Amino acid sequence: MPRKSISDIGIQPVRAMDVDRLPPREQRTYIWVIFSKGDKNAPSTAFAGLNGEFFNYPRGQKCLVPKEVLEGCFGNAVERVIETHDDNTYSETEQAAFPYQTYGEATPEQVAEYFAQTFDQVKG
């Protein structure tokens, strides 16, 4: 089943010029996302950077990702896979480098609660 874009679930996409600078954290739109775990050799986190800000998300757990990061980084990250066939030919395909499932936009209350819990886990 092909991955749905965030516009497929009713969230307005970000234009390229909108990501010159990320808005302050409290003004961002966050999307609920689960990054696929991948195979046993896949990293345990999905890491990205956008305009000097870095983001690291656990795979297999529901987390909040700014819309700009989801579209600008993870939505555009692809891997090229080259397969060699028996007749000395090859085929090249592209696949998502960070497969993920979206679960809709988070409310401001959900964002506040999520970050409060996340920071408590880091401290404690």
N, C-alpha and C positions, 0 to 999 in steps of 0.2 A: 504494500500500500504506500503510495507516495506521501511524503511529508507535507503537511499543510503549512502554508505560510501564515504569519500572524494576521494578515489581512483576510484570510479565509475564515477566521473565527471572529471577525468583526472589529479588529483593532486597526486603527489607521496607521499605515506605514510612515516612516520618517523619510523625509527627502534628504539627499546627500548633503545639501548645504546646512541642514539642521544640526549636523554633528561636528561642526567646527569646534565647539566647546560643549561638553556635557552640562546640562543644567545642574544646579545644586541638588544634592541628594533628596531634599524634602520636596523638590518640584519635579522629580522624575516620575515617569510612568513605569511601573514594574509589572512584569509578566511572570506568572507561575510556570516553571519549567522543570522537567526531569530530563537530564542528559543520560543517554543510554550508557550502560556499563561497558559495552564492547567486549572484545575477547580478553583472554587472560593476560595478554601483553599490553593491553590498552592502559594508559595512565589512569589513576584513580580520580583525577580531577580534570575539568575542562577549563583551560586557562586562556585568557585573552587580554589584550590591552587596547585601549582606544583613547587617542589624544592625551597620552601621558598618564592615564589612570589604568590600573591593573585590576583584573577580576579573576577569581579562582573559585570554581563551583564543584562540589562533590558530584560524582556520577551516581545515578541510581537513587538520588534523594530529591524531593521536591524543594526547589529553592526559588528565590526571586532574582530576576535579571532585568536590568534597565532595558527598555524597549530599544534604545539606540545601540546597545551592546549586542542584543539578540540579533537585530537586523544587520548592523554594520560589521560585526565580527563573525558570530557563529552562523548567521544566515548565508554568508558569502564564503565561508571556509569549505573548500572542497579538496579531496585527495584524488589523484589520478591513479587508477589501477590498470596495470598492463598485464594482460594474459597472453601467454604463448600457446599456440595451438599445434597440433601434430604436424600439420602441413607447412611448418616453418613460417607461419604468419602470426600476427599478433593483433589483439584488439585492445583499445584503450577506452576506458570509461571513467566518468567522474562520479564520485559519491560524497555525501556529506562527511566532512572531517569530524564533526561533533554532532552526531545524530541526537535529536531531542524531540520531546513531545511538549506541546504547550497546553496550559490549562486555564487560560484566560487572564484578564487583567486583575491585579490585586487592588483592594480598596486601601485608602490611606490608613485605616485602622489595622488591617492585616500587615501592611508594611511596617508600621510602628511595632507591632507585636513580634513580627519575625525578627527584626533587627535587635529588639530588646533581648529575645531569647538567644540569638546568635552571639551577641556580645557577652551575655552571661556565661555561655559555654566556653568562650575564649578565655574569660577571666578565671573561671573556676576550675 
